[in-house]
Amino acid sequence: MTNTGKKPAGFAQGLAAHFQQAQPGDYVAIQAYLAPTADTWSRLQELRVLIRDRLKLATTVAFGPRYLHSTGQLHKGGRPNGLFLQLTGEDKEDMAIPGAGRRSGLAGFARRLQTATLRRDHGLSAALG
């Protein structure tokens, strides 16, 4: 996976370009920073199956940041053959962190952005959605 450096016209075009990088033997990891509800899990599974069937690639799905403890080492230290889709939502609880000078919602987004940036810097492909 390589970052072409070209800026897509919009989200749909960017996502399409992201998945066009897929090669045989690659996999797609859907990393959802969303509330872990049964409904969300069901929809994520539908998305995972859709991507698997369209791209003919292995797929995984997990809620973040919990996946960091299970498959995170594969994503960061394994072969560079993963395409990552990080799904985020608005943090319902955006609370000040005492003494930190920041709010929890911003901290969570910063952690997700840092993860995507690390992947890009290691030649992996990541899309934030």
C-alpha positions in Angstrom: 0.0 0.0 0.0 1.3 3.4 -0.8 0.1 6.9 -0.3 -0.2 8.6 -3.7 -0.2 12.1 -2.2 -3.1 13.1 -4.5 -6.0 14.8 -2.7 -9.4 13.2 -3.7 -12.3 15.5 -4.7 -14.5 14.2 -1.9 -15.1 11.4 0.6 -16.6 8.9 -1.8 -13.8 9.5 -4.3 -11.2 9.2 -1.5 -12.7 5.9 -0.2 -12.8 4.5 -3.8 -9.2 5.5 -4.4 -8.3 3.9 -1.0 -9.8 0.6 -1.9 -8.4 0.7 -5.5 -5.0 0.1 -4.0 -6.1 -3.4 -2.9 -3.9 -6.3 -4.2 -4.5 -10.0 -3.9 -3.4 -11.2 -0.4 -4.3 -7.8 1.2 -6.9 -7.5 4.0 -9.2 -4.8 5.1 -9.5 -3.8 8.8 -12.6 -1.8 9.8 -11.7 -0.1 13.1 -14.8 1.6 14.5 -14.5 4.3 17.2 -18.2 4.1 17.8 -20.5 3.2 20.6 -20.4 -0.6 20.8 -24.1 -1.4 20.5 -25.7 -4.4 19.0 -27.2 -2.3 16.1 -23.8 -0.8 15.3 -22.1 -4.2 15.4 -24.7 -5.6 13.0 -24.2 -2.7 10.6 -20.5 -3.1 10.8 -20.8 -6.8 9.9 -22.9 -5.8 6.9 -20.2 -3.4 5.8 -17.5 -6.0 6.4 -19.3 -8.6 4.3 -20.0 -6.0 1.5 -16.3 -5.1 1.4 -15.2 -8.7 1.5 -17.5 -9.7 -1.3 -16.7 -6.7 -3.6 -12.9 -6.7 -3.1 -12.5 -10.5 -2.6 -10.2 -9.8 0.4 -10.1 -11.0 4.0 -11.8 -8.5 6.3 -11.8 -7.8 10.1 -13.9 -5.5 12.2 -13.5 -4.3 15.8 -14.3 -1.5 18.1 -11.5 0.9 18.9 -9.5 1.3 20.9 -10.0 -2.3 22.1 -8.7 -3.7 18.8 -5.2 -2.3 19.8 -5.0 -5.1 22.4 -6.0 -7.9 20.1 -5.1 -7.3 16.5 -3.2 -4.0 16.8 0.2 -5.7 16.7 -0.7 -7.4 13.4 -1.8 -4.1 12.0 1.3 -2.2 13.1 4.0 -4.9 13.0 2.7 -7.4 10.5 3.2 -7.4 6.7 2.3 -4.1 5.1 -0.7 -5.6 3.3 -3.6 -4.0 5.2 -6.1 -1.4 4.1 -7.5 0.4 7.2 -10.9 2.0 7.5 -11.3 4.0 10.7 -14.9 5.0 11.4 -15.5 7.7 13.9 -18.5 9.5 15.3 -19.1 12.5 17.5 -18.1 12.0 21.1 -21.3 12.5 23.2 -19.3 13.2 26.2 -16.8 16.0 25.5 -15.4 16.7 29.0 -12.5 18.8 30.1 -9.5 16.7 31.2 -8.3 18.4 34.5 -4.8 19.8 34.2 -4.4 18.7 30.6 -5.7 21.8 28.8 -7.8 19.7 26.4 -11.1 18.0 26.1 -11.7 14.2 25.9 -13.4 14.3 22.5 -10.4 16.0 21.0 -8.0 13.6 22.7 -9.9 10.7 21.2 -9.8 12.1 17.7 -6.1 12.9 18.1 -5.4 9.3 19.0 -7.2 8.1 15.9 -5.4 10.6 13.7 -2.1 9.6 15.2 -2.8 5.9 14.4 -3.7 6.7 10.8 -0.6 8.8 10.4 1.7 6.1 11.8 0.2 3.7 9.3 0.8 6.1 6.5 4.4 6.7 7.6 5.0 2.9 7.5 3.7 2.6 4.0 0.3 1.4 5.0 -3.0 2.8 3.7 -5.6 4.2 6.1 -8.8 6.1 5.6 -10.7 8.0 8.3 -14.4 8.2 7.9 
